[in-house]
């Protein structure tokens, strides 16, 4: 694992902790920085990171706090407080 991957994982952990503490703006900055690093180094973000971040407002999602999770005919629907919907298939 290279330095960019390690840094992205560290920023993921920092964003999770900041969201847990209620510091959503700080978590948003961590998410934006991790996305910039991934773009610069042409890396894919980890699946967990992609699923727990909002594509529109870059906030780290916590179900029940700033996100709503519902099951709907073979899909998981995650709704952020900003109104963005993300749908993921499941078996």
N, CA, C and O atoms as a GROMACS GRO file, in nm:
protein
  364
    1UNK      N    1   0.085  -0.117   0.000
    1UNK     CA    2   0.000   0.000   0.000
    1UNK      C    3   0.090   0.123   0.000
    1UNK      O    4   0.183   0.135   0.080
    2UNK      N    5   0.060   0.215  -0.091
    2UNK     CA    6   0.141   0.335  -0.102
    2UNK      C    7   0.096   0.445  -0.008
    2UNK      O    8  -0.001   0.430   0.067
    3UNK      N    9   0.168   0.553  -0.013
    3UNK     CA   10   0.140   0.666   0.075
    3UNK      C   11   0.002   0.726   0.047
    3UNK      O   12  -0.069   0.756   0.143
    4UNK      N   13  -0.039   0.747  -0.080
    4UNK     CA   14  -0.173   0.804  -0.102
    4UNK      C   15  -0.285   0.718  -0.045
    4UNK      O   16  -0.381   0.770   0.012
    5UNK      N   17  -0.275   0.584  -0.060
    5UNK     CA   18  -0.380   0.497  -0.005
    5UNK      C   19  -0.386   0.507   0.147
    5UNK      O   20  -0.495   0.510   0.205
    6UNK      N   21  -0.270   0.512   0.210
    6UNK     CA   22  -0.267   0.524   0.356
    6UNK      C   23  -0.327   0.657   0.400
    6UNK      O   24  -0.400   0.663   0.500
    7UNK      N   25  -0.297   0.762   0.326
    7UNK     CA   26  -0.350   0.894   0.363
    7UNK      C   27  -0.501   0.899   0.346
    7UNK      O   28  -0.571   0.958   0.428
    8UNK      N   29  -0.552   0.837   0.239
    8UNK     CA   30  -0.697   0.833   0.218
    8UNK      C   31  -0.764   0.757   0.331
    8UNK      O   32  -0.868   0.800   0.381
    9UNK      N   33  -0.707   0.644   0.373
    9UNK     CA   34  -0.765   0.568   0.484
    9UNK      C   35  -0.762   0.647   0.613
    9UNK      O   36  -0.856   0.642   0.692
   10UNK      N   37  -0.653   0.720   0.636
   10UNK     CA   38  -0.643   0.803   0.757
   10UNK      C   39  -0.747   0.916   0.754
   10UNK      O   40  -0.810   0.945   0.856
   11UNK      N   41  -0.766   0.978   0.639
   11UNK     CA   42  -0.867   1.083   0.626
   11UNK      C   43  -1.008   1.026   0.644
   11UNK      O   44  -1.096   1.094   0.697
   12UNK      N   45  -1.029   0.902   0.601
   12UNK     CA   46  -1.158   0.836   0.623
   12UNK      C   47  -1.184   0.821   0.772
   12UNK      O   48  -1.294   0.850   0.820
   13UNK      N   49  -1.084   0.776   0.846
   13UNK     CA   50  -1.099   0.760   0.991
   13UNK      C   51  -1.121   0.894   1.059
   13UNK      O   52  -1.203   0.905   1.150
   14UNK      N   53  -1.049   0.997   1.015
   14UNK     CA   54  -1.066   1.130   1.074
   14UNK      C   55  -1.205   1.187   1.046
   14UNK      O   56  -1.266   1.249   1.133
   15UNK      N   57  -1.256   1.165   0.924
   15UNK     CA   58  -1.390   1.213   0.890
   15UNK      C   59  -1.496   1.141   0.973
   15UNK      O   60  -1.593   1.203   1.017
   16UNK      N   61  -1.477   1.011   0.994
   16UNK     CA   62  -1.571   0.935   1.076
   16UNK      C   63  -1.574   0.987   1.219
   16UNK      O   64  -1.680   1.004   1.278
   17UNK      N   65  -1.455   1.013   1.276
   17UNK     CA   66  -1.446   1.065   1.413
   17UNK      C   67  -1.506   1.205   1.424
   17UNK      O   68  -1.575   1.236   1.521
   18UNK      N   69  -1.479   1.290   1.325
   18UNK     CA   70  -1.532   1.427   1.328
   18UNK      C   71  -1.684   1.425   1.319
   18UNK      O   72  -1.751   1.504   1.386
   19UNK      N   73  -1.740   1.336   1.238
   19UNK     CA   74  -1.886   1.324   1.228
   19UNK      C   75  -1.945   1.274   1.359
   19UNK      O   76  -2.049   1.322   1.403
   20UNK      N   77  -1.878   1.178   1.420
   20UNK     CA   78  -1.924   1.126   1.548
   20UNK      C   79  -1.928   1.236   1.654
   20UNK      O   80  -2.016   1.237   1.740
   21UNK      N   81  -1.831   1.329   1.647
   21UNK     CA   82  -1.824   1.440   1.743
   21UNK      C   83  -1.916   1.556   1.705
   21UNK      O   84  -1.926   1.653   1.780
   22UNK      N   85  -1.983   1.547   1.590
   22UNK     CA   86  -2.076   1.652   1.548
   22UNK      C   87  -2.010   1.764   1.471
   22UNK      O   88  -2.073   1.867   1.447
   23UNK      N   89  -1.886   1.748   1.431
   23UNK     CA   90  -1.814   1.852   1.356
   23UNK      C   91  -1.825   1.822   1.206
   23UNK      O   92  -1.730   1.771   1.145
   24UNK      N   93  -1.940   1.852   1.148
   24UNK     CA   94  -1.968   1.815   1.009
   24UNK      C   95  -1.883   1.894   0.910
   24UNK      O   96  -1.846   1.840   0.805
   25UNK      N   97  -1.852   2.019   0.939
   25UNK     CA   98  -1.769   2.098   0.847
   25UNK      C   99  -1.627   2.043   0.840
   25UNK      O  100  -1.567   2.039   0.732
   26UNK      N  101  -1.574   2.002   0.953
   26UNK     CA  102  -1.440   1.943   0.954
   26UNK      C  103  -1.439   1.811   0.877
   26UNK      O  104  -1.346   1.784   0.801
   27UNK      N  105  -1.541   1.729   0.896
   27UNK     CA  106  -1.552   1.602   0.825
   27UNK      C  107  -1.561   1.627   0.675
   27UNK      O  108  -1.503   1.553   0.596
   28UNK      N  109  -1.634   1.731   0.636
   28UNK     CA  110  -1.648   1.766   0.495
   28UNK      C  111  -1.512   1.799   0.433
   28UNK      O  112  -1.483   1.760   0.320
   29UNK      N  113  -1.429   1.870   0.505
   29UNK     CA  114  -1.295   1.904   0.456
   29UNK      C  115  -1.209   1.779   0.439
   29UNK      O  116  -1.134   1.768   0.342
   30UNK      N  117  -1.219   1.685   0.533
   30UNK     CA  118  -1.145   1.559   0.521
   30UNK      C  119  -1.188   1.481   0.398
   30UNK      O  120  -1.105   1.425   0.327
   31UNK      N  121  -1.318   1.478   0.372
   31UNK     CA  122  -1.371   1.406   0.256
   31UNK      C  123  -1.322   1.471   0.127
   31UNK      O  124  -1.280   1.401   0.035
   32UNK      N  125  -1.327   1.604   0.120
   32UNK     CA  126  -1.282   1.674   0.000
   32UNK      C  127  -1.133   1.650  -0.025
   32UNK      O  128  -1.091   1.631  -0.139
   33UNK      N  129  -1.054   1.652   0.081
   33UNK     CA  130  -0.910   1.629   0.067
   33UNK      C  131  -0.882   1.487   0.018
   33UNK      O  132  -0.797   1.467  -0.069
   34UNK      N  133  -0.954   1.389   0.072
   34UNK     CA  134  -0.935   1.250   0.029
   34UNK      C  135  -0.972   1.234  -0.119
   34UNK      O  136  -0.903   1.163  -0.192
   35UNK      N  137  -1.079   1.299  -0.163
   35UNK     CA  138  -1.118   1.290  -0.303
   35UNK      C  139  -1.014   1.355  -0.394
   35UNK      O  140  -0.986   1.304  -0.502
   36UNK      N  141  -0.957   1.467  -0.351
   36UNK     CA  142  -0.853   1.533  -0.431
   36UNK      C  143  -0.730   1.444  -0.443
   36UNK      O  144  -0.670   1.435  -0.550
   37UNK      N  145  -0.691   1.379  -0.334
   37UNK     CA  146  -0.575   1.289  -0.337
   37UNK      C  147  -0.601   1.175  -0.434
   37UNK      O  148  -0.513   1.138  -0.512
   38UNK      N  149  -0.721   1.117  -0.429
   38UNK     CA  150  -0.755   1.006  -0.518
   38UNK      C  151  -0.752   1.051  -0.664
   38UNK      O  152  -0.704   0.977  -0.751
   39UNK      N  153  -0.802   1.169  -0.693
   39UNK     CA  154  -0.799   1.219  -0.830
   39UNK      C  155  -0.657   1.243  -0.876
   39UNK      O  156  -0.621   1.206  -0.988
   40UNK      N  157  -0.576   1.303  -0.793
   40UNK     CA  158  -0.440   1.337  -0.830
   40UNK      C  159  -0.357   1.213  -0.861
   40UNK      O  160  -0.274   1.213  -0.953
   41UNK      N  161  -0.380   1.106  -0.784
   41UNK     CA  162  -0.302   0.984  -0.800
   41UNK      C  163  -0.376   0.877  -0.879
   41UNK      O  164  -0.329   0.763  -0.889
   42UNK      N  165  -0.492   0.913  -0.936
   42UNK     CA  166  -0.573   0.823  -1.018
   42UNK      C  167  -0.604   0.693  -0.944
   42UNK      O  168  -0.582   0.584  -0.996
   43UNK      N  169  -0.657   0.708  -0.824
   43UNK     CA  170  -0.693   0.593  -0.741
   43UNK      C  171  -0.844   0.587  -0.724
   43UNK      O  172  -0.913   0.689  -0.733
   44UNK      N  173  -0.895   0.468  -0.701
   44UNK     CA  174  -1.035   0.451  -0.662
   44UNK      C  175  -1.046   0.466  -0.513
   44UNK      O  176  -0.962   0.416  -0.438
   45UNK      N  177  -1.149   0.536  -0.470
   45UNK     CA  178  -1.174   0.545  -0.326
   45UNK      C  179  -1.226   0.410  -0.278
   45UNK      O  180  -1.294   0.340  -0.354
   46UNK      N  181  -1.196   0.373  -0.155
   46UNK     CA  182  -1.249   0.246  -0.101
   46UNK      C  183  -1.402   0.247  -0.103
   46UNK      O  184  -1.465   0.352  -0.091
   47UNK      N  185  -1.461   0.129  -0.119
   47UNK     CA  186  -1.608   0.119  -0.127
   47UNK      C  187  -1.675   0.178  -0.003
   47UNK      O  188  -1.776   0.248  -0.015
   48UNK      N  189  -1.621   0.150   0.112
   48UNK     CA  190  -1.682   0.202   0.235
   48UNK      C  191  -1.683   0.355   0.234
   48UNK      O  192  -1.781   0.417   0.276
   49UNK      N  193  -1.575   0.414   0.187
   49UNK     CA  194  -1.567   0.560   0.180
   49UNK      C  195  -1.669   0.614   0.082
   49UNK      O  196  -1.735   0.714   0.112
   50UNK      N  197  -1.684   0.551  -0.035
   50UNK     CA  198  -1.780   0.597  -0.135
   50UNK      C  199  -1.922   0.586  -0.085
   50UNK      O  200  -2.006   0.672  -0.112
   51UNK      N  201  -1.951   0.479  -0.011
   51UNK     CA  202  -2.088   0.458   0.035
   51UNK      C  203  -2.127   0.549   0.151
   51UNK      O  204  -2.245   0.579   0.170
   52UNK      N  205  -2.030   0.594   0.229
   52UNK     CA  206  -2.060   0.676   0.346
   52UNK      C  207  -2.031   0.823   0.326
   52UNK      O  208  -2.016   0.896   0.424
   53UNK      N  209  -2.022   0.869   0.201
   53UNK     CA  210  -2.006   1.012   0.175
   53UNK      C  211  -2.110   1.056   0.075
   53UNK      O  212  -2.149   0.980  -0.014
   54UNK      N  213  -2.155   1.179   0.088
   54UNK     CA  214  -2.253   1.235  -0.004
   54UNK      C  215  -2.180   1.294  -0.123
   54UNK      O  216  -2.081   1.366  -0.106
   55UNK      N  217  -2.228   1.264  -0.244
   55UNK     CA  218  -2.164   1.316  -0.365
   55UNK      C  219  -2.191   1.464  -0.385
   55UNK      O  220  -2.111   1.534  -0.448
   56UNK      N  221  -2.303   1.514  -0.334
   56UNK     CA  222  -2.337   1.653  -0.357
   56UNK      C  223  -2.271   1.747  -0.256
   56UNK      O  224  -2.209   1.846  -0.296
   57UNK      N  225  -2.282   1.717  -0.127
   57UNK     CA  226  -2.233   1.812  -0.025
   57UNK      C  227  -2.106   1.765   0.046
   57UNK      O  228  -2.056   1.835   0.133
   58UNK      N  229  -2.053   1.647   0.010
   58UNK     CA  230  -1.926   1.595   0.063
   58UNK      C  231  -1.926   1.568   0.213
   58UNK      O  232  -1.819   1.559   0.273
   59UNK      N  233  -2.040   1.555   0.274
   59UNK     CA  234  -2.044   1.527   0.417
   59UNK      C  235  -2.029   1.376   0.439
   59UNK      O  236  -2.069   1.297   0.353
   60UNK      N  237  -1.972   1.336   0.551
   60UNK     CA  238  -1.960   1.195   0.587
   60UNK      C  239  -2.093   1.154   0.650
   60UNK      O  240  -2.138   1.217   0.746
   61UNK      N  241  -2.155   1.050   0.598
   61UNK     CA  242  -2.291   1.013   0.639
   61UNK      C  243  -2.291   0.921   0.759
   61UNK      O  244  -2.213   0.826   0.768
   62UNK      N  245  -2.381   0.950   0.853
   62UNK     CA  246  -2.408   0.861   0.965
   62UNK      C  247  -2.557   0.834   0.968
   62UNK      O  248  -2.636   0.925   0.994
   63UNK      N  249  -2.597   0.711   0.942
   63UNK     CA  250  -2.740   0.679   0.942
   63UNK      C  251  -2.805   0.716   1.075
   63UNK      O  252  -2.754   0.683   1.182
   64UNK      N  253  -2.918   0.784   1.066
   64UNK     CA  254  -2.991   0.826   1.185
   64UNK      C  255  -2.950   0.963   1.234
   64UNK      O  256  -3.022   1.023   1.313
   65UNK      N  257  -2.836   1.014   1.190
   65UNK     CA  258  -2.790   1.146   1.232
   65UNK      C  259  -2.807   1.245   1.117
   65UNK      O  260  -2.879   1.344   1.132
   66UNK      N  261  -2.743   1.221   1.005
   66UNK     CA  262  -2.756   1.310   0.890
   66UNK      C  263  -2.790   1.234   0.762
   66UNK      O  264  -2.778   1.289   0.653
   67UNK      N  265  -2.832   1.109   0.776
   67UNK     CA  266  -2.871   1.029   0.659
   67UNK      C  267  -2.983   0.934   0.696
   67UNK      O  268  -2.995   0.889   0.810
   68UNK      N  269  -3.066   0.903   0.596
   68UNK     CA  270  -3.175   0.809   0.615
   68UNK      C  271  -3.149   0.690   0.523
   68UNK      O  272  -3.119   0.709   0.405
   69UNK      N  273  -3.160   0.569   0.574
   69UNK     CA  274  -3.136   0.448   0.496
   69UNK      C  275  -3.265   0.368   0.490
   69UNK      O  276  -3.328   0.340   0.591
   70UNK      N  277  -3.303   0.331   0.367
   70UNK     CA  278  -3.424   0.253   0.346
   70UNK      C  279  -3.393   0.139   0.249
   70UNK      O  280  -3.303   0.150   0.166
   71UNK      N  281  -3.468   0.030   0.261
   71UNK     CA  282  -3.460  -0.081   0.166
   71UNK      C  283  -3.579  -0.070   0.072
   71UNK      O  284  -3.691  -0.044   0.115
   72UNK      N  285  -3.552  -0.090  -0.059
   72UNK     CA  286  -3.657  -0.067  -0.157
   72UNK      C  287  -3.634  -0.158  -0.277
   72UNK      O  288  -3.549  -0.129  -0.361
   73UNK      N  289  -3.708  -0.265  -0.287
   73UNK     CA  290  -3.710  -0.358  -0.401
   73UNK      C  291  -3.570  -0.388  -0.458
   73UNK      O  292  -3.541  -0.356  -0.573
   74UNK      N  293  -3.487  -0.449  -0.376
   74UNK     CA  294  -3.355  -0.491  -0.422
   74UNK      C  295  -3.248  -0.384  -0.417
   74UNK      O  296  -3.137  -0.405  -0.465
   75UNK      N  297  -3.280  -0.269  -0.358
   75UNK     CA  298  -3.184  -0.160  -0.349
   75UNK      C  299  -3.180  -0.102  -0.208
   75UNK      O  300  -3.280  -0.104  -0.136
   76UNK      N  301  -3.064  -0.053  -0.170
   76UNK     CA  302  -3.051   0.026  -0.048
   76UNK      C  303  -3.052   0.171  -0.093
   76UNK      O  304  -2.972   0.210  -0.178
   77UNK      N  305  -3.141   0.252  -0.037
   77UNK     CA  306  -3.151   0.392  -0.074
   77UNK      C  307  -3.103   0.475   0.045
   77UNK      O  308  -3.160   0.467   0.154
   78UNK      N  309  -2.998   0.554   0.022
   78UNK     CA  310  -2.942   0.640   0.126
   78UNK      C  311  -2.974   0.783   0.088
   78UNK      O  312  -2.936   0.829  -0.019
   79UNK      N  313  -3.044   0.854   0.178
   79UNK     CA  314  -3.082   0.993   0.153
   79UNK      C  315  -3.007   1.083   0.250
   79UNK      O  316  -3.017   1.067   0.372
   80UNK      N  317  -2.932   1.176   0.196
   80UNK     CA  318  -2.859   1.273   0.277
   80UNK      C  319  -2.954   1.386   0.318
   80UNK      O  320  -3.060   1.402   0.257
   81UNK      N  321  -2.918   1.464   0.419
   81UNK     CA  322  -2.999   1.578   0.460
   81UNK      C  323  -3.009   1.684   0.350
   81UNK      O  324  -3.105   1.761   0.348
   82UNK      N  325  -2.912   1.689   0.259
   82UNK     CA  326  -2.915   1.788   0.152
   82UNK      C  327  -3.014   1.749   0.042
   82UNK      O  328  -3.044   1.830  -0.046
   83UNK      N  329  -3.066   1.626   0.047
   83UNK     CA  330  -3.164   1.581  -0.051
   83UNK      C  331  -3.108   1.484  -0.154
   83UNK      O  332  -3.184   1.430  -0.234
   84UNK      N  333  -2.979   1.461  -0.154
   84UNK     CA  334  -2.916   1.369  -0.248
   84UNK      C  335  -2.953   1.225  -0.215
   84UNK      O  336  -2.953   1.186  -0.098
   85UNK      N  337  -2.986   1.146  -0.317
   85UNK     CA  338  -3.018   1.005  -0.301
   85UNK      C  339  -2.909   0.920  -0.364
   85UNK      O  340  -2.860   0.953  -0.472
   86UNK      N  341  -2.872   0.813  -0.298
   86UNK     CA  342  -2.778   0.716  -0.355
   86UNK      C  343  -2.843   0.580  -0.344
   86UNK      O  344  -2.897   0.544  -0.239
   87UNK      N  345  -2.837   0.504  -0.452
   87UNK     CA  346  -2.898   0.371  -0.454
   87UNK      C  347  -2.792   0.267  -0.483
   87UNK      O  348  -2.713   0.281  -0.575
   88UNK      N  349  -2.792   0.162  -0.402
   88UNK     CA  350  -2.696   0.053  -0.416
   88UNK      C  351  -2.772  -0.079  -0.419
   88UNK      O  352  -2.861  -0.100  -0.336
   89UNK      N  353  -2.738  -0.168  -0.511
   89UNK     CA  354  -2.809  -0.298  -0.516
   89UNK      C  355  -2.765  -0.390  -0.404
   89UNK      O  356  -2.654  -0.380  -0.352
   90UNK      N  357  -2.854  -0.481  -0.367
   90UNK     CA  358  -2.819  -0.587  -0.273
   90UNK      C  359  -2.894  -0.712  -0.312
   90UNK      O  360  -2.996  -0.706  -0.381
   91UNK      N  361  -2.844  -0.826  -0.268
   91UNK     CA  362  -2.906  -0.954  -0.302
   91UNK      C  363  -3.000  -1.000  -0.194
   91UNK      O  364  -3.060  -1.106  -0.205
   0.00000   0.00000   0.00000
